[in-house]
């Protein structure tokens, strides 16, 4: 069950990826990696 108390605070999150940089997103199954990529591609 989801408990918002267990989430880290994403307010003010800043992500900057420069041209030519390689980035890896790692995490457990169901942690939101694919969702994060979908959100970033929609920006």
KEKE-3310 file (N, C-alpha, C; in steps of 0.2 Angstrom, whole numbers, plus 5000, padded with zeros to 4 digits):
npx = (5004:5002:5011:5012:5021:5033:5039:5052:5055:5050:5049:5055:5064:5077:5083:5096:5103:5117:5121:5128:5131:5129:5116:5110:5096:5091:5083:5071:5059:5044:5046:5044:5053:5050:5039:5045:5053:5044:5037:5047:5050:5039:5040)
npy = (4994:5011:5024:5040:5046:5039:5043:5053:5070:5079:5092:5106:5099:5097:5094:5092:5088:5087:5089:5075:5068:5053:5045:5036:5027:5020:5007:4998:4986:4992:5005:5017:5020:5019:5027:5040:5042:5043:5055:5064:5064:5070:5083)
npz = (5000:4996:5004:5008:5017:5016:5004:4996:4996:4981:4978:4970:4962:4951:4935:4924:4909:4899:4882:4875:4887:4897:4904:4918:4924:4938:4948:4959:4953:4948:4953:4946:4935:4921:4920:4924:4913:4903:4907:4906:4892:4888:4891)
capx = (5000:5006:5011:5016:5027:5039:5042:5056:5052:5052:5048:5061:5068:5080:5087:5099:5107:5120:5122:5134:5131:5126:5112:5107:5090:5090:5078:5067:5053:5038:5048:5043:5058:5047:5035:5049:5055:5038:5036:5053:5049:5033:5042)
capy = (5000:5018:5029:5046:5047:5035:5046:5058:5076:5081:5099:5109:5094:5100:5089:5095:5083:5091:5085:5070:5065:5047:5045:5029:5027:5013:5006:4992:4985:4996:5011:5022:5022:5020:5033:5046:5043:5046:5062:5068:5064:5074:5090)
capz = (5000:4996:5010:5006:5022:5014:4998:4997:4993:4975:4977:4968:4959:4945:4931:4918:4906:4894:4876:4875:4893:4897:4911:4919:4929:4941:4954:4959:4949:4950:4957:4942:4930:4915:4921:4924:4906:4899:4909:4903:4885:4887:4892)
cpx = (5004:5006:5015:5022:5033:5042:5046:5053:5054:5051:5055:5066:5071:5084:5090:5104:5110:5121:5129:5134:5127:5122:5109:5101:5089:5085:5074:5062:5047:5040:5047:5048:5054:5043:5039:5051:5049:5036:5041:5052:5043:5034:5044)
cpy = (5006:5022:5034:5048:5044:5038:5052:5064:5078:5088:5102:5105:5097:5095:5092:5090:5087:5086:5081:5066:5058:5047:5038:5030:5020:5013:5000:4992:4989:5003:5017:5025:5024:5026:5040:5047:5046:5053:5066:5069:5069:5081:5094)
cpz = (5000:5002:5009:5011:5020:5007:5000:4993:4986:4973:4975:4964:4952:4942:4925:4915:4900:4888:4877:4882:4893:4904:4912:4925:4932:4947:4953:4954:4952:4954:4953:4937:4924:4915:4921:4917:4902:4901:4906:4896:4883:4888:4886)
residu = (UNK:UNK:UNK:UNK:UNK:UNK:UNK:UNK:UNK:UNK:UNK:UNK:UNK:UNK:UNK:UNK:UNK:UNK:UNK:UNK:UNK:UNK:UNK:UNK:UNK:UNK:UNK:UNK:UNK:UNK:UNK:UNK:UNK:UNK:UNK:UNK:UNK:UNK:UNK:UNK:UNK:UNK:UNK)
# end
